[in-house]
């Protein structure tokens, strides 16, 4: 889940009616051996899980620079565990460094995020895979929330992810409802494509959005790659920019750099646990 933007008001919990939109990105390449693997370094997730008894740990740094502030999450620990072939347990927490114009730098723990993904249809390599991924975000510490630098109170996100494989291309779509304790409810959505080349190189791209209350949706475009270094390590990199949203708060640059650690190694359907 994304951190709150400065200046967002705090209001009483109100469950609002459905408002959403669908977005699309254009696919331009069709190389062989497309690999389904959503999530980092992208914002958009997919139905894949780590595998039974396997760990997927993403250690990363994320920089977001806007006119209103510069936000650094470093380190960001995103820890995932496969409970059987269809269930994933998740825990994520960042260390934040936020600088606003004319103010001192604020540092501290960001909000923690816990979730359970259940892929109830299909699996990697099949034409369609579908999952739900409920997640809860809570304040880990009060200091950053009191300074308005993270969402104050808890949030419950209920998204669903769908992967469609067409020939040698995979498309990942995600849409979810965000229920906010102290603020407006909203939506998150995204559409991503992932294309694998030889030697463990995978190009990724997405259009990701978030909408709150009756405000127009904020949109971010990201592109990057994954490079498999060993059976345990994958290099993750992506860069992007906001293309819609309030000018002062819209990210001029969003940079993700990280390393994925797979234990005991990256799971494959052809490999027994």
N, C-alpha and C positions, 0 to 999 in steps of 0.2 A: 504494500500500500504506500501511497505517496504521502509525504509530510505536508502539513498545512502551510499555506502561503501567508506571509505577514499581512495583517489587516483584516483577516477574516473574522467576522463577528461570532459571538457565542450566543446561541439561542436555545430555547427549550426544545426537547425532543418532539419532533412532528413527523409522522409517517406520511409521505406525500404520494400523489398518484404517479403513474408511469410516464416518464418523459425520456426519451432516448433517441439515438440516431445510429445509423449503420454507415460504416466507412469502408473504403476499398483501396488497395494498392495494386499497381500493375506489375505483372510478372514478365520479365524480359529474357530470361535465360532458361534453358531446359536441358541441363547436363544430366548424366546418369547418376544413379545411386543416391537419390534424395534421402536424407535422414531426418526422422522426426525427433526433435529435441528443442522444446520451447524453453521459455524462461531466460535466465542470464545468457548473454548480456542485454537481452531485450526486456521490455516491460511486460509484453504480452506473454502469457503462459500457454501451455498446451496440455493434453491429457496424459503425457508420459509420466511414468513413475520410475524410481531408481532400480527396482528389481528386488526380489525377496531376500531380505537380510543384507542389502547393499546400502552403502552410504554415498551421498552426493553432497559435498561441502564446497560452497562457493565463497571464497575469500576475496573481497574486492574493495575498490575505491570508486566512489561516484562523485563527480564534480558537476554542480549546476550553477551556472552564472547568469544572473538577470540584472536588470538595471537597479532593482530594489535591494538585492543582496547577492552574496556568494555563499553557496552551501556545499560543504564537503562531508561526505560520509566515508570515514576511513579510520579503522577498518569496518567493513560491513561483513558480518558473519551470517551466512544463509545455510542452515544445516537441514538436510533432508535424509529421511530413512525410509526404505522400502519395507512395508509390512505385507508380505505376500506380493503377488505380481500386480495387484490392482489398487493397492492403497499406499499412500505416501504421507508420512508425518513431517511437519515442517516447523522450524523455529528460526526466526530472523531478528537480529538486533544490530543497529549501527552505533558508532561513536560519531557525534556530530560536531562540526566546527562551522559556525555561522558568523558571517561578517556583514553588517548593514552599514550604509553610508553614515559617517559621523559618529559611529558607536564602537565600543570595544568589541572584540571578538568573544562570542559565547561558545563554550564547549560543554559537552555533557552527553549522557546516553540519550539516544533517540527512543521512540516508541518501539516496543517489541511486538512481533507479529507471529502468531501461531495458527496453524491450519492443518486440515486433513483433506487430502485429495482422494477421490474414489473414481476410478475409471470403470464405469459400468458397461461400456460397450467397446468392443474391438481392442486392438493392441497395435504396437509399432509394426509397420510393414503391411497392415491391412488397409483397405480402401477408406474406412471410416473408424475413428476412435472418438469417444465422447466421455467427458468426466464432469464432476462437480467438485468445487474446491472451497468450502467455507473456511473463513479466516477471521480471527479476532485480533484487533490492535488495541493495546492498552499503554498507559503511561508507565514507563519504567522508572522515571524519576519526575519530580514535580518542578524542578528548576527550569528546564527548557519549556515546559508547558506554561508556566507562569509568565515567562518572557514572550509568549506567543510564537515560539519558534517551531513547535510541533502541535499536532492536534491535541486539544485538551479533552480528556475523557476517553471513552472507548468507542470503537467502531466495529461493526460487524459487516463483513463483505461476503456476499453470496454470488460467486461467479460460476459460469459454466464454460468449458473449453471444448472445442471441436476441431479435429484434424481431418482433412480430406486429402487423399492422395490421388492425383490425376496423372497417369503415366509416371513420369519420373520427377514430379514436382509435388511438394506437400504444402498445404496452406493451413495455417493455424488461426482460428478465430476465437475470440473471448468476449463475453459480455457479462456484466454482473451488477447487482444492486448493492449500494453502499448505505448502510443504516448508521446514522451518526447520533451519538448521545448529546453532544453540545454543538449543534450546527444543523445545516440543511442536509437532508438525505440526497443521494445522487446516484450516478451511474459511472462505471468504468467500461471501456471497450477497446478492442484492438484487433488488427488483422496483420499477420506476419507471414513471410515466406522464408524458407530455409533450403539452400541448395548446396549439396555436397560435391566436392571435386576430389581428385586423387590426392593421396598422401595426407589424408585426414584433415583437409581444409574444407570448411563450410562457411559460405557467405550467408548473411542473415539481414533482414530488413523488416521494418514495420511502420505502421501508422497507429499510434496509441492515443486514446483520448480519455478525458475525465470531465464529468459534468456535475454541478452541485446546485440544488434548488432549481430556480428558474433561470439561472445564468446560462449563457451560451457555453458550449463545450470547449475546453482547452485541448489542443492537439499538438502532438510531438511526433516528428519523423526521426527514426533512428536507422542506422546501417552499420554493419560491422562484420566480424568473423569469429569463428571458433577454429582453433588449430590444435588437433590432438598431438601432444608431445610424446606421451607414453600411454600405456593402458590405464594408468592411474591419473595422469595429469592432462588437463585441457586448458589452453590459453584462451581467454575471453576478452574481446574488445569491441566497443561500439561507440559511435559518436552521433549526436543529433542536435536538433534545434526545435524550438517551439514555432509553430506556423499559425497558431490561432490562440487568442487569449488576451487578457489585459497587457498592454505594452510594457508596463513597469515590471510585472511579475512573470512575463513570458520568458522561458529559458533561451538565452542567446546561444548557449552551449550546454550540452549535456554529454559528459564523457564517462564511460564505464570501462574500467580496466581491472581484470581479476584473473584468478586461477581457480579452476575447478579440480577438486581432489576426489577421486572415486576409490572407495574402499570396499572389498579388497582390490577391485578394478572395475572398469566400466562394464556394466551388465549388458549381455547380449542374449537374445532369445535362444541362440544356438549353444549357449554355455550353461551348464548346471551350476547352481549356487555352491 
